[in-house]
């Protein structure tokens, strides 16, 4: 049983967002999406012995986010990200991929992935969210008065664990969590990408987005859901 894990780290983030504009409020500002990409680089350095930090490590993450306008077909938001951790570390300090077991649709999480299900020391991901802006519903009598909008999305995540960071190869590392029967609940992505897709309707009462989500891979993992329904509340103008 491990009671504590302590780290000390410093991080540097560089963000390039040409021609970016904002809605400015008193306490916060909201970026206005446009056709220009947003590129973010992050470097993190851990220090062993500084303020009781227990590990030396480095990690590097790159992210690019861009909106594509497709005329009458609507627009597509695409986000690609990759990350690499360079050192041998216990799994809580690796990339524990963002899961979601609630009924809320989370655009930057995997909505049919269980918490702590996947861990990686290197990964690449792509999220695609396409909005048709009523391309089909606007052509249906009566339905067109509701101003409903169609949306589809696809998410894919590639990753893996190097041999040095796999607890199965080193009993001295933190072992992955297990169930009462000893079954491991945490896995690597060494057997291919995790994928999920969804289709939904947004602008319901100008407020709600409702998606049906389908998980496409790693369906044999314990308690892995195949289908789900997720909702998101957002004001539409």
TIROVO-752766 format. One record per residue: chain; residue in one letter; z, x, y of N, C-alpha, C in turn. Coordinates in pm, 1 decimal, padded with zeros to 6 digits. Example, Ala and Ser with C-alpha at 12.3 -4.5 7.8 and 13.67 -1.06 7.14 Angstrom:
BEGIN
PT  ch  aa       nc3       nc1       nc2      cac3      cac1      cac2       cc3       cc1       cc2
PT   A   A   00780.0   01319.0  -00569.0   00780.0   01230.0  -00450.0   00780.0   01320.0  -00330.0
PT   A   S   00708.0   01285.0  -00225.0   00714.0   01367.0  -00106.0   00787.0   01290.0   00003.0
END
This chain:
BEGIN
PT  ch  aa       nc3       nc1       nc2      cac3      cac1      cac2       cc3       cc1       cc2
PT   A   X   00000.0   00084.3  -00119.3   00000.0   00000.0   00000.0   00000.0   00088.0   00124.6
PT   A   X  -00093.8   00061.0   00214.9  -00104.8   00136.2   00340.2  -00049.0   00050.0   00452.6
PT   A   X   00053.4   00100.9   00519.6   00117.5   00022.2   00624.8   00051.0   00040.1   00760.8
PT   A   X   00000.0   00161.3   00788.2  -00057.0   00187.3   00920.1  -00182.9   00271.7   00906.5
PT   A   X  -00270.9   00254.2   01004.2  -00390.5   00337.3   01020.3  -00408.9   00355.7   01169.9
PT   A   X  -00404.5   00481.7   01215.7  -00406.0   00506.1   01359.6  -00522.1   00597.6   01394.4
PT   A   X  -00595.0   00561.0   01497.9  -00707.0   00641.2   01545.1  -00700.4   00656.6   01696.1
PT   A   X  -00757.3   00764.9   01744.3  -00778.2   00786.0   01887.0  -00924.4   00820.7   01905.9
PT   A   X  -00992.4   00747.6   01989.6  -01134.3   00776.0   02007.2  -01177.5   00752.2   02151.8
PT   A   X  -01285.8   00817.1   02186.3  -01351.1   00799.2   02315.2  -01494.2   00754.9   02288.9
PT   A   X  -01544.6   00668.3   02376.6  -01680.4   00618.5   02357.2  -01759.0   00627.4   02487.0
PT   A   X  -01889.7   00643.9   02471.7  -01982.7   00648.4   02583.2  -02093.3   00548.1   02555.0
PT   A   X  -02124.8   00464.2   02652.7  -02231.2   00365.5   02637.8  -02329.7   00379.4   02752.8
PT   A   X  -02457.8   00384.8   02717.5  -02565.8   00386.9   02814.8  -02649.8   00261.6   02795.4
PT   A   X  -02676.2   00191.0   02903.5  -02749.4   00064.3   02896.6  -02864.8   00068.3   02995.8
PT   A   X  -02985.2   00042.2   02946.3  -03105.1   00041.1   03029.6  -03161.2  -00100.2   03031.0
PT   A   X  -03160.1  -00163.3   03147.8  -03205.1  -00302.0   03161.8  -03289.5  -00313.3   03287.5
PT   A   X  -03419.1  -00279.9   03280.3  -03503.7  -00281.7   03401.2  -03522.3  -00422.7   03456.3
PT   A   X  -03516.5  -00432.7   03587.8  -03543.4  -00557.5   03661.7  -03445.9  -00669.7   03622.8
PT   A   X  -03328.2  -00635.0   03579.0  -03233.3  -00738.1   03535.3  -03177.8  -00816.0   03655.2
PT   A   X  -03164.1  -00947.8   03636.8  -03107.2  -01035.7   03738.6  -02992.4  -01114.9   03677.3
PT   A   X  -02904.1  -01167.8   03763.3  -02783.4  -01236.0   03717.3  -02760.6  -01364.7   03794.4
PT   A   X  -02692.2  -01458.6   03726.4  -02619.7  -01564.5   03795.4  -02482.0  -01507.3   03828.0
PT   A   X  -02448.4  -01498.8   03956.5  -02324.6  -01435.2   03997.0  -02219.0  -01540.8   04028.1
PT   A   X  -02103.9  -01531.4   03960.5  -01991.0  -01618.5   03989.7  -01878.6  -01541.0   04054.8
PT   A   X  -01766.9  -01606.3   04077.4  -01653.4  -01539.6   04140.1  -01588.2  -01438.0   04046.2
PT   A   X  -01585.7  -01469.1   03917.2  -01515.1  -01383.8   03822.4  -01607.4  -01315.3   03722.5
PT   A   X  -01729.3  -01362.8   03707.9  -01818.1  -01305.1   03607.3  -01962.4  -01327.9   03649.5
PT   A   X  -02052.2  -01261.8   03580.2  -02194.6  -01281.4   03605.4  -02266.5  -01294.4   03470.9
PT   A   X  -02371.3  -01374.6   03469.3  -02446.2  -01403.1   03347.3  -02588.7  -01351.5   03363.1
PT   A   X  -02634.6  -01263.8   03271.3  -02772.1  -01214.3   03282.2  -02873.4  -01327.1   03263.9
PT   A   X  -02983.6  -01319.5   03337.2  -03094.2  -01413.8   03323.4  -03198.3  -01350.9   03230.9
PT   A   X  -03226.4  -01410.3   03116.2  -03325.2  -01351.0   03024.5  -03462.7  -01342.8   03090.9
PT   A   X  -03534.5  -01234.2   03061.6  -03671.2  -01219.0   03109.1  -03750.2  -01139.7   03006.3
PT   A   X  -03870.6  -01097.0   03041.8  -03959.5  -01032.6   02945.7  -03927.3  -00885.8   02920.9
PT   A   X  -03835.6  -00828.3   02996.9  -03809.2  -00684.9   02985.6  -03704.0  -00656.7   02878.1
PT   A   X  -03720.3  -00549.4   02802.0  -03622.6  -00517.8   02697.9  -03494.0  -00461.7   02757.3
PT   A   X  -03385.6  -00480.7   02683.8  -03256.6  -00420.4   02717.8  -03221.0  -00324.2   02605.2
PT   A   X  -03201.4  -00198.4   02640.1  -03174.0  -00093.6   02541.4  -03033.0  -00040.6   02564.5
PT   A   X  -02954.1  -00035.1   02457.6  -02816.6   00011.6   02466.0  -02793.2   00120.6   02361.7
PT   A   X  -02734.6   00231.8   02405.0  -02695.1   00340.7   02315.5  -02544.4   00359.8   02325.7
PT   A   X  -02478.9   00372.6   02212.1  -02333.3   00393.1   02210.7  -02299.0   00512.1   02121.5
PT   A   X  -02212.1   00599.3   02172.3  -02161.8   00711.6   02093.4  -02010.5   00704.5   02091.9
PT   A   X  -01952.4   00724.6   01974.5  -01807.6   00716.5   01959.5  -01757.0   00843.1   01890.4
PT   A   X  -01652.8   00901.1   01945.2  -01593.5   01023.7   01889.6  -01445.7   01000.0   01861.8
PT   A   X  -01405.9   01019.0   01734.7  -01265.4   01010.2   01698.5  -01202.2   01148.5   01694.7
PT   A   X  -01074.5   01158.5   01733.8  -01004.8   01286.4   01743.8  -00880.6   01284.8   01654.6
PT   A   X  -00878.0   01374.0   01559.8  -00760.5   01389.1   01474.7  -00654.7   01471.1   01547.6
PT   A   X  -00531.6   01420.1   01547.6  -00421.9   01490.7   01611.8  -00400.7   01456.0   01756.8
PT   A   X  -00494.0   01388.0   01820.3  -00476.9   01346.0   01958.1  -00411.6   01208.5   01961.2
PT   A   X  -00293.9   01199.8   02023.7  -00218.8   01074.6   02030.3  -00203.7   01012.5   01891.0
PT   A   X  -00174.9   01098.8   01794.3  -00148.9   01059.3   01655.1  -00273.3   01005.3   01583.6
PT   A   X  -00390.2   01033.8   01636.0  -00511.7   00996.8   01564.7  -00520.6   01068.3   01430.9
PT   A   X  -00566.6   01000.6   01327.8  -00565.0   01054.7   01192.3  -00700.6   01106.8   01145.7
PT   A   X  -00811.1   01079.5   01220.2  -00943.6   01113.1   01169.5  -01033.2   01167.9   01279.5
PT   A   X  -01111.4   01270.2   01241.6  -01225.2   01313.8   01322.5  -01349.9   01240.4   01272.6
PT   A   X  -01424.7   01183.9   01362.8  -01548.2   01117.0   01321.0  -01637.1   01093.2   01442.3
PT   A   X  -01766.3   01074.7   01414.5  -01863.7   01038.7   01516.3  -01947.0   00921.7   01464.7
PT   A   X  -01986.4   00835.9   01555.6  -02077.9   00726.7   01520.1  -02175.8   00706.5   01634.3
PT   A   X  -02295.3   00663.7   01598.6  -02401.1   00640.9   01695.4  -02465.7   00506.2   01666.4
PT   A   X  -02484.0   00425.1   01770.0  -02545.4   00292.5   01756.1  -02651.7   00275.9   01862.6
PT   A   X  -02765.1   00219.8   01822.6  -02873.7   00188.7   01915.9  -02910.5   00042.2   01900.7
PT   A   X  -02930.4  -00025.0   02013.2  -02961.3  -00167.9   02012.7  -03072.1  -00194.9   02113.0
PT   A   X  -03167.0  -00279.0   02074.7  -03271.4  -00322.5   02166.4  -03285.5  -00474.0   02156.3
PT   A   X  -03291.6  -00538.2   02270.3  -03296.2  -00683.7   02278.1  -03411.0  -00722.4   02371.0
PT   A   X  -03498.0  -00812.6   02323.9  -03612.9  -00851.2   02407.4  -03651.6  -00995.5   02380.7
PT   A   X  -03694.3  -01063.0   02485.3  -03747.9  -01198.4   02474.6  -03899.9  -01192.9   02487.9
PT   A   X  -03968.5  -01261.9   02395.4  -04113.9  -01271.0   02398.0  -04153.0  -01414.3   02434.8
PT   A   X  -04232.6  -01429.4   02539.3  -04281.6  -01560.4   02580.1  -04417.2  -01584.6   02515.4
PT   A   X  -04430.9  -01699.7   02446.3  -04548.7  -01728.4   02365.9  -04621.7  -01852.4   02414.8
PT   A   X  -04623.0  -01871.4   02545.4  -04695.2  -01983.4   02606.7  -04648.3  -02116.6   02546.4
PT   A   X  -04739.9  -02199.5   02495.8  -04704.6  -02331.8   02445.0  -04619.1  -02325.8   02318.7
PT   A   X  -04615.7  -02212.4   02251.3  -04535.1  -02200.3   02128.7  -04387.7  -02174.7   02158.0
PT   A   X  -04349.8  -02159.8   02282.7  -04210.1  -02138.6   02317.6  -04180.3  -01991.6   02341.5
PT   A   X  -04062.4  -01948.8   02301.3  -04024.6  -01808.7   02319.6  -03940.6  -01762.0   02200.9
PT   A   X  -03939.0  -01630.7   02180.7  -03866.8  -01570.0   02069.5  -03773.4  -01462.1   02121.7
PT   A   X  -03645.9  -01469.5   02084.4  -03549.3  -01363.3   02112.8  -03538.3  -01274.0   01990.4
PT   A   X  -03561.4  -01144.4   02010.2  -03555.2  -01048.0   01900.6  -03451.9  -00941.6   01935.5
PT   A   X  -03361.4  -00915.6   01841.0  -03261.8  -00809.9   01857.8  -03265.8  -00718.9   01736.1
PT   A   X  -03283.8  -00589.8   01759.1  -03283.5  -00490.2   01652.1  -03172.7  -00389.9   01680.6
PT   A   X  -03103.0  -00349.0   01575.1  -02991.1  -00256.5   01592.1  -02981.1  -00164.1   01472.1
PT   A   X  -02940.3  -00041.5   01495.6  -02915.4   00053.8   01388.8  -02792.9   00136.9   01420.5
PT   A   X  -02721.9   00178.1   01317.0  -02601.1   00257.3   01337.7  -02579.8   00357.0   01225.5
PT   A   X  -02509.3   00466.1   01257.7  -02480.8   00569.9   01158.2  -02344.6   00630.7   01188.2
PT   A   X  -02262.9   00642.9   01084.1  -02132.3   00709.0   01092.3  -02143.0   00839.5   01014.2
PT   A   X  -02103.9   00950.5   01076.1  -02137.4   01081.6   01023.0  -02030.9   01142.0   00931.4
PT   A   X  -01915.5   01082.1   00918.0  -01806.2   01149.3   00848.4  -01752.1   01066.8   00732.9
PT   A   X  -01665.7   01129.2   00654.5  -01596.6   01061.3   00546.6  -01476.8   00987.2   00604.3
PT   A   X  -01471.7   00854.7   00580.7  -01369.3   00771.8   00643.1  -01326.5   00660.9   00548.1
PT   A   X  -01204.8   00608.0   00566.1  -01166.5   00487.2   00492.8  -01245.9   00367.6   00542.8
PT   A   X  -01264.4   00267.8   00457.0  -01356.6   00159.0   00491.5  -01320.2   00080.4   00617.7
PT   A   X  -01191.1   00068.1   00660.5  -01166.7  -00005.8   00785.0  -01230.9   00058.2   00908.1
PT   A   X  -01267.4   00187.4   00899.8  -01330.0   00254.5   01012.7  -01481.7   00260.6   00999.5
PT   A   X  -01536.6   00205.2   00892.3  -01680.9   00195.4   00877.5  -01730.6   00066.7   00944.7
PT   A   X  -01857.4   00036.9   00932.0  -01912.1  -00086.4   00988.2  -01884.4  -00201.7   00892.8
PT   A   X  -01790.2  -00286.5   00928.1  -01764.9  -00409.6   00854.2  -01850.7  -00517.3   00922.0
PT   A   X  -01953.3  -00560.8   00853.8  -02055.5  -00642.1   00919.6  -02001.0  -00779.3   00959.3
PT   A   X  -02052.8  -00827.7   01071.4  -01999.5  -00947.9   01134.5  -02030.3  -01071.4   01049.6
PT   A   X  -01928.6  -01129.1   00993.8  -01942.5  -01249.8   00912.3  -01889.1  -01370.4   00989.2
PT   A   X  -01921.2  -01487.3   00937.7  -01876.2  -01611.2   01000.7  -01849.9  -01714.8   00892.9
PT   A   X  -01724.8  -01755.3   00877.0  -01689.4  -01860.3   00781.5  -01645.4  -01987.8   00850.5
PT   A   X  -01671.1  -01997.9   00980.8  -01639.9  -02121.0   01052.5  -01763.3  -02210.9   01052.1
PT   A   X  -01751.1  -02327.9   01113.6  -01864.1  -02419.1   01125.7  -01938.2  -02400.8   01257.7
PT   A   X  -01897.5  -02301.7   01336.7  -01965.3  -02273.0   01462.6  -02081.1  -02177.3   01436.9
PT   A   X  -02194.9  -02207.2   01494.3  -02310.2  -02117.8   01483.1  -02288.8  -01998.6   01575.2
PT   A   X  -02288.2  -01879.4   01517.9  -02270.5  -01757.2   01594.4  -02399.8  -01677.0   01587.6
PT   A   X  -02464.4  -01657.5   01701.5  -02597.7  -01598.1   01703.6  -02596.3  -01452.5   01660.5
PT   A   X  -02488.6  -01379.4   01684.2  -02484.3  -01237.5   01652.3  -02406.8  -01208.2   01524.7
PT   A   X  -02368.7  -01311.6   01450.4  -02300.9  -01293.6   01322.7  -02388.1  -01349.0   01211.5
PT   A   X  -02347.6  -01319.8   01088.3  -02418.8  -01372.0   00971.1  -02342.8  -01494.8   00923.4
PT   A   X  -02405.6  -01610.9   00938.4  -02333.5  -01736.7   00929.1  -02303.4  -01782.1   00787.6
PT   A   X  -02360.1  -01715.7   00686.7  -02324.1  -01745.9   00548.3  -02269.7  -01622.3   00476.9
PT   A   X  -02222.9  -01527.2   00552.9  -02156.7  -01408.8   00497.2  -02006.2  -01428.1   00505.2
PT   A   X  -01935.1  -01391.6   00399.4  -01789.5  -01403.9   00397.7  -01725.3  -01284.1   00467.7
PT   A   X  -01606.8  -01306.3   00521.2  -01534.8  -01197.8   00586.8  -01509.5  -01083.2   00489.2
PT   A   X  -01529.6  -00960.0   00536.6  -01508.9  -00837.9   00457.6  -01604.1  -00826.8   00338.8
PT   A   X  -01713.9  -00903.3   00340.6  -01801.3  -00902.7   00223.3  -01884.5  -00775.6   00213.8
PT   A   X  -01929.2  -00720.4   00328.1  -02016.3  -00603.1   00324.8  -01966.2  -00496.1   00421.8
PT   A   X  -01971.6  -00370.9   00375.6  -01931.1  -00255.4   00454.3  -02039.3  -00148.9   00440.8
PT   A   X  -02070.9  -00079.9   00551.9  -02173.7   00024.2   00549.4  -02131.7   00141.6   00636.3
PT   A   X  -02184.6   00260.4   00604.2  -02171.6   00373.9   00695.9  -02304.4   00404.6   00764.2
PT   A   X  -02409.7   00333.5   00726.3  -02537.0   00338.4   00798.1  -02605.7   00203.0   00778.0
PT   A   X  -02672.1   00154.1   00881.1  -02732.1   00020.8   00870.3  -02842.4   00004.1   00973.1
PT   A   X  -02926.8  -00094.1   00949.4  -03027.6  -00139.4   01045.9  -03039.0  -00290.2   01030.9
PT   A   X  -03058.6  -00359.1   01140.6  -03064.6  -00505.1   01135.3  -03168.6  -00556.8   01232.5
PT   A   X  -03216.5  -00678.5   01204.6  -03305.2  -00747.6   01297.4  -03270.5  -00896.1   01295.1
PT   A   X  -03257.0  -00953.8   01413.5  -03230.4  -01096.6   01430.1  -03343.3  -01157.4   01511.9
PT   A   X  -03403.4  -01263.9   01460.2  -03514.2  -01331.3   01527.2  -03475.5  -01477.0   01547.6
PT   A   X  -03481.6  -01523.2   01671.6  -03444.3  -01660.4   01705.8  -03557.9  -01719.6   01788.0
PT   A   X  -03631.8  -01815.4   01729.9  -03749.2  -01871.1   01798.3  -03722.7  -02014.6   01841.9
PT   A   X  -03754.6  -02043.0   01967.0  -03736.3  -02174.4   02028.0  -03873.4  -02232.9   02058.8
PT   A   X  -03902.8  -02349.8   01999.7  -04033.4  -02412.8   02019.7  -04040.9  -02495.8   02147.1
PT   A   X  -03926.6  -02521.3   02210.3  -03924.2  -02595.6   02337.7  -03987.6  -02734.3   02328.4
PT   A   X  -03966.6  -02802.2   02214.5  -04016.9  -02938.8   02201.3  -04163.0  -02948.7   02163.1
PT   A   X  -04221.3  -02842.4   02108.4  -04363.0  -02841.6   02073.7  -04400.1  -02958.0   01982.4
PT   A   X  -04313.7  -02992.4   01888.0  -04342.4  -03100.0   01793.3  -04278.2  -03232.3   01835.5
PT   A   X  -04151.5  -03229.9   01873.9  -04081.4  -03353.2   01907.6  -04141.3  -03421.3   02030.2
PT   A   X  -04195.9  -03344.7   02122.6  -04254.3  -03405.1   02242.7  -04379.1  -03487.3   02212.7
PT   A   X  -04433.8  -03474.3   02093.5  -04553.6  -03549.6   02055.4  -04521.2  -03674.3   01973.2
PT   A   X  -04392.5  -03699.4   01951.0  -04351.7  -03815.5   01871.8  -04305.5  -03927.4   01964.3
PT   A   X  -04365.7  -04046.3   01954.3  -04321.8  -04158.2   02038.7  -04172.7  -04187.8   02018.9
PT   A   X  -04107.8  -04225.2   02125.7  -03964.2  -04256.3   02130.7  -03879.9  -04130.1   02115.3
PT   A   X  -03908.2  -04047.7   02013.9  -03832.4  -03923.8   01995.3  -03847.4  -03833.6   02117.4
PT   A   X  -03966.0  -03836.3   02179.6  -03989.2  -03746.9   02293.3  -03895.3  -03777.0   02409.9
PT   A   X  -03843.3  -03899.9   02417.7  -03751.3  -03933.5   02526.4  -03615.7  -03865.4   02512.1
PT   A   X  -03584.9  -03818.1   02393.1  -03455.3  -03753.4   02369.8  -03454.7  -03607.5   02412.9
PT   A   X  -03572.4  -03551.9   02439.8  -03584.4  -03412.8   02484.7  -03525.4  -03314.0   02383.1
PT   A   X  -03543.2  -03343.7   02256.1  -03494.9  -03252.6   02152.8  -03587.2  -03131.6   02142.3
PT   A   X  -03530.9  -03020.0   02096.8  -03606.9  -02896.2   02085.7  -03585.6  -02834.3   01949.1
PT   A   X  -03693.1  -02781.1   01892.6  -03687.7  -02722.1   01759.8  -03655.2  -02572.6   01770.7
PT   A   X  -03582.7  -02521.3   01671.9  -03547.5  -02378.9   01671.2  -03540.3  -02330.2   01527.0
PT   A   X  -03587.9  -02210.5   01503.2  -03577.7  -02146.3   01372.0  -03528.8  -02003.8   01393.3
PT   A   X  -03463.9  -01948.4   01291.6  -03414.5  -01811.8   01304.3  -03417.9  -01741.0   01169.3
PT   A   X  -03416.1  -01609.5   01176.3  -03413.3  -01525.2   01056.4  -03332.6  -01400.3   01089.0
PT   A   X  -03246.5  -01361.7   00993.9  -03164.9  -01241.7   01010.5  -03173.5  -01156.9   00884.1
PT   A   X  -03186.9  -01027.1   00904.2  -03192.4  -00935.4   00790.8  -03110.0  -00811.6   00823.3
PT   A   X  -03038.0  -00762.6   00724.2  -02947.7  -00649.0   00742.5  -02964.3  -00552.1   00626.8
PT   A   X  -03006.3  -00429.2   00658.6  -03013.3  -00322.3   00559.7  -02896.8  -00227.6   00582.7
PT   A   X  -02843.0  -00170.7   00476.7  -02732.7  -00077.7   00493.2  -02697.0  -00010.5   00361.8
PT   A   X  -02587.8   00062.8   00364.7  -02543.9   00129.4   00243.3  -02423.6   00216.9   00268.8
PT   A   X  -02367.7   00266.2   00159.7  -02256.7   00359.8   00163.3  -02298.8   00490.2   00097.2
PT   A   X  -02278.2   00601.3   00166.8  -02296.1   00729.6   00102.3  -02188.8   00748.3  -00004.6
PT   A   X  -02216.7   00831.6  -00099.7  -02125.6   00851.6  -00212.2  -01985.8   00892.0  -00165.8
PT   A   X  -01978.3   00971.7  -00059.1  -01849.0   01021.3  -00011.9  -01761.6   00910.5   00044.5
PT   A   X  -01821.4   00800.7   00089.6  -01744.7   00690.3   00148.8  -01725.8   00572.5   00054.7
PT   A   X  -01769.2   00586.7  -00067.6  -01753.9   00478.8  -00166.3  -01619.9   00494.8  -00237.7
PT   A   X  -01527.3   00400.9  -00221.1  -01395.4   00415.2  -00285.7  -01402.9   00426.6  -00437.3
PT   A   X  -01510.3   00376.1  -00497.2  -01524.0   00387.0  -00642.7  -01537.9   00531.8  -00686.7
PT   A   X  -01580.5   00619.8  -00595.2  -01599.9   00760.8  -00628.6  -01483.6   00849.2  -00588.5
PT   A   X  -01386.5   00793.0  -00516.5  -01274.4   00873.9  -00466.6  -01148.4   00788.9  -00458.6
PT   A   X  -01057.7   00803.4  -00555.4  -00933.8   00723.7  -00553.3  -00846.2   00750.0  -00431.2
PT   A   X  -00869.7   00861.5  -00359.7  -00788.8   00891.8  -00242.2  -00826.6   00806.4  -00122.1
PT   A   X  -00943.9   00747.1  -00124.2  -00984.5   00658.8  -00015.0  -00916.1   00523.4  -00025.9
PT   A   X  -00909.9   00451.7   00087.4  -00863.3   00313.3   00081.6  -00954.3   00236.9  -00013.8
PT   A   X  -00898.2   00166.6  -00106.8  -00977.7   00088.8  -00200.6  -01015.1  -00045.9  -00138.9
PT   A   X  -01129.3  -00099.2  -00180.7  -01173.6  -00227.8  -00129.6  -01074.9  -00337.4  -00169.5
PT   A   X  -01059.9  -00441.3  -00087.0  -00973.1  -00553.9  -00122.7  -01020.3  -00621.2  -00251.3
PT   A   X  -00925.1  -00671.6  -00326.8  -00956.9  -00740.1  -00452.3  -00883.4  -00873.2  -00459.5
PT   A   X  -00930.5  -00959.1  -00548.3  -00861.8  -01084.4  -00577.3  -00747.3  -01058.2  -00673.9
PT   A   X  -00672.9  -01162.9  -00703.3  -00559.0  -01147.0  -00793.8  -00601.5  -01096.6  -00931.1
PT   A   X  -00721.3  -01133.2  -00975.2  -00769.6  -01088.0  -01104.8  -00831.7  -00949.8  -01102.5
PT   A   X  -00831.3  -00884.6  -00984.9  -00887.4  -00751.3  -00974.4  -01032.6  -00747.2  -00933.7
PT   A   X  -01094.8  -00861.4  -00904.6  -01235.1  -00866.3  -00867.3  -01252.4  -00825.0  -00721.0
PT   A   X  -01340.6  -00728.6  -00696.7  -01362.6  -00677.2  -00562.1  -01432.9  -00781.0  -00475.2
PT   A   X  -01386.5  -00797.7  -00352.4  -01449.0  -00893.1  -00260.9  -01537.5  -00822.9  -00158.2
PT   A   X  -01533.6  -00689.9  -00153.9  -01611.0  -00612.8  -00057.2  -01717.2  -00532.0  -00130.4
PT   A   X  -01837.7  -00527.8  -00073.1  -01950.7  -00465.9  -00140.9  -02030.2  -00381.1  -00042.1
PT   A   X  -02116.6  -00298.3  -00095.4  -02213.9  -00226.0  -00013.9  -02346.5  -00302.0  -00016.5
PT   A   X  -02439.1  -00255.9   00066.0  -02572.5  -00315.5   00071.3  -02675.4  -00225.6   00003.1
PT   A   X  -02632.0  -00150.8  -00097.0  -02721.5  -00056.6  -00164.3  -02826.6  -00125.1  -00250.2
PT   A   X  -02813.9  -00255.1  -00274.8  -02908.8  -00326.1  -00361.5  -03012.6  -00405.6  -00283.1
PT   A   X  -03037.1  -00367.4  -00158.8  -03136.2  -00437.1  -00078.3  -03073.1  -00506.4   00040.9
PT   A   X  -03154.5  -00567.8   00126.6  -03103.1  -00627.7   00248.6  -03033.9  -00761.7   00224.8
PT   A   X  -02937.2  -00789.8   00309.9  -02882.2  -00924.9   00319.7  -02974.6  -01003.6   00412.7
PT   A   X  -03007.8  -01127.1   00373.4  -03097.8  -01208.4   00454.9  -03049.2  -01353.4   00459.0
PT   A   X  -03070.9  -01416.2   00573.5  -03048.2  -01559.2   00587.0  -03145.7  -01616.2   00689.0
PT   A   X  -03177.2  -01743.2   00673.4  -03269.8  -01811.9   00764.0  -03213.6  -01949.1   00797.6
PT   A   X  -03257.5  -02003.5   00909.4  -03209.0  -02135.4   00949.4  -03316.8  -02210.1   01026.4
PT   A   X  -03303.3  -02340.9   01026.5  -03388.3  -02428.5   01106.4  -03297.8  -02535.0   01168.1
PT   A   X  -03324.3  -02568.8   01293.0  -03233.9  -02662.9   01356.3  -03294.8  -02735.2   01474.6
PT   A   X  -03210.6  -02813.9   01537.8  -03246.0  -02892.4   01656.4  -03147.0  -02857.4   01765.9
PT   A   X  -03196.8  -02829.2   01883.8  -03108.6  -02802.5   01997.2  -03136.5  -02902.5   02108.8
PT   A   X  -03052.7  -02896.1   02210.2  -03057.9  -02988.0   02323.9  -03020.2  -03130.4   02283.8
PT   A   X  -02939.8  -03145.5   02178.1  -02887.0  -03276.2   02140.4  -02784.0  -03317.7   02246.4
PT   A   X  -02808.7  -03425.2   02314.7  -02726.7  -03467.9   02429.2  -02719.5  -03357.5   02535.3
PT   A   X  -02822.8  -03271.6   02539.6  -02829.1  -03157.5   02632.0  -02709.9  -03063.7   02615.3
PT   A   X  -02653.4  -03060.8   02495.5  -02528.6  -02988.2   02476.4  -02519.9  -02916.6   02342.2
PT   A   X  -02570.6  -02975.4   02234.3  -02541.6  -02929.9   02098.9  -02666.9  -02874.8   02031.6
PT   A   X  -02648.7  -02764.9   01959.3  -02749.9  -02712.8   01867.8  -02694.1  -02725.1   01726.6
PT   A   X  -02773.4  -02779.5   01635.1  -02731.0  -02801.2   01497.4  -02832.4  -02735.4   01403.9
PT   A   X  -02784.4  -02642.2   01319.7  -02871.9  -02566.5   01230.1  -02831.9  -02585.8   01084.4
PT   A   X  -02931.5  -02593.1   00997.7  -02911.8  -02582.4   00853.3  -02946.7  -02439.4   00815.2
PT   A   X  -02852.5  -02369.9   00751.2  -02867.1  -02227.7   00722.7  -02879.9  -02206.7   00572.2
PT   A   X  -02969.9  -02117.3   00533.8  -02991.1  -02083.4   00392.5  -02971.7  -01933.1   00373.7
PT   A   X  -02884.1  -01897.1   00281.6  -02866.4  -01756.6   00244.2  -02971.6  -01720.2   00140.5
PT   A   X  -03036.3  -01603.9   00157.0  -03150.8  -01568.6   00076.0  -03125.7  -01454.2  -00022.0
PT   A   X  -03015.7  -01384.2  -00010.5  -02991.7  -01268.9  -00098.7  -02842.8  -01254.2  -00128.4
PT   A   X  -02812.7  -01170.2  -00227.7  -02675.1  -01148.8  -00275.2  -02607.5  -01282.0  -00309.1
PT   A   X  -02680.4  -01366.9  -00376.2  -02629.1  -01499.9  -00410.7  -02530.1  -01494.6  -00526.5
PT   A   X  -02525.0  -01382.0  -00598.3  -02433.5  -01370.4  -00711.9  -02296.2  -01318.5  -00672.9
PT   A   X  -02277.3  -01280.3  -00546.8  -02144.9  -01236.3  -00503.9  -02044.8  -01350.9  -00516.0
PT   A   X  -01918.8  -01319.6  -00544.3  -01817.7  -01425.9  -00557.7  -01808.9  -01512.5  -00432.5
PT   A   X  -01811.2  -01644.0  -00453.4  -01797.1  -01742.3  -00345.6  -01907.7  -01730.9  -00240.3
PT   A   X  -02022.4  -01677.3  -00278.1  -02132.7  -01666.8  -00182.5  -02196.3  -01803.7  -00162.4
PT   A   X  -02193.9  -01858.3  -00041.7  -02256.1  -01989.8  -00017.3  -02407.1  -01976.7  -00008.6
PT   A   X  -02478.1  -02077.2  -00059.8  -02623.7  -02077.9  -00049.5  -02672.3  -02156.2   00072.7
PT   A   X  -02601.4  -02262.0   00106.6  -02640.6  -02348.3   00218.1  -02521.8  -02369.8   00310.3
PT   A   X  -02549.8  -02397.3   00435.3  -02445.4  -02431.2   00529.3  -02501.5  -02503.8   00649.8
PT   A   X  -02416.5  -02575.2   00720.7  -02452.5  -02643.0   00845.2  -02362.7  -02587.0   00955.0
PT   A   X  -02424.3  -02542.6   01063.3  -02350.2  -02480.9   01172.1  -02391.2  -02544.8   01304.9
PT   A   X  -02296.5  -02555.2   01397.1  -02322.5  -02618.3   01527.1  -02279.7  -02525.8   01639.4
PT   A   X  -02348.1  -02537.7   01750.4  -02317.8  -02457.4   01868.1  -02328.4  -02544.1   01991.8
PT   A   X  -02235.8  -02526.5   02083.5  -02235.1  -02603.8   02207.4  -02279.6  -02513.1   02320.7
PT   A   X  -02383.5  -02556.6   02390.8  -02433.1  -02481.4   02505.3  -02500.8  -02577.0   02601.6
PT   A   X  -02470.0  -02563.4   02728.9  -02533.0  -02649.0   02829.1  -02678.8  -02607.8   02846.2
PT   A   X  -02769.5  -02705.4   02844.0  -02910.8  -02682.8   02864.0  -02951.9  -02743.0   02997.2
PT   A   X  -03038.2  -02668.7   03066.9  -03083.0  -02716.1   03199.5  -03234.7  -02733.8   03198.9
END
